[in-house]
Structure formats: C-alpha cells, structure tokens
C-alpha cells in the first residue's frame, strides 16, 4: 500500500525528527519504505532516511508491505501529530 505526502516541516526531515520517526516505524509489524524521487529508503533505518535529504515542500511516498490498513493510518496520524505533513 502506497500513500503520497508533502513534507510541511520548516526544517525538513532532519536528525531529531528522523530519529523519532524511525523509532516509531521500527515498532510496526511490517516492512515500510520511504520513497523520494527515484530513491527507496528502509523507513526503519536512520541512515537511509537521512540520506534522502527531505526538505520542506518535497513530495514523498510511504510504502507499507502489509495487508493491515491500520498501519498506514497510524503512520499518517504520526506524521500529522508531529507536524511533518
């Protein structure tokens, strides 16, 4: 399941929010990827996420490899609650 978002955080997805995001994602029972342009990053890897260099206004896609739609919903809630989207 894929869903596309626009990053709204003024500072982009820098170290502190990326670290917290990876901690959250790591607890979910699915393979999850963050896709930006032609790059696919394991969302459970801080180095992979930071290597994308996501800045404010950039479009990215979350890919959840699971049959449970609640996982994508929880990711979207997390992103909204932390003012990332």
Secondary structure, DSSP 8 states (H G I E B T S, - for coil): -EEEEE---TT-S-HHHHHHHHHHHHTSSSEEEEEETTEEEETT-HHHHHHH---TT-EEEEEEESS-HHHHHHHHHHHHHTT--
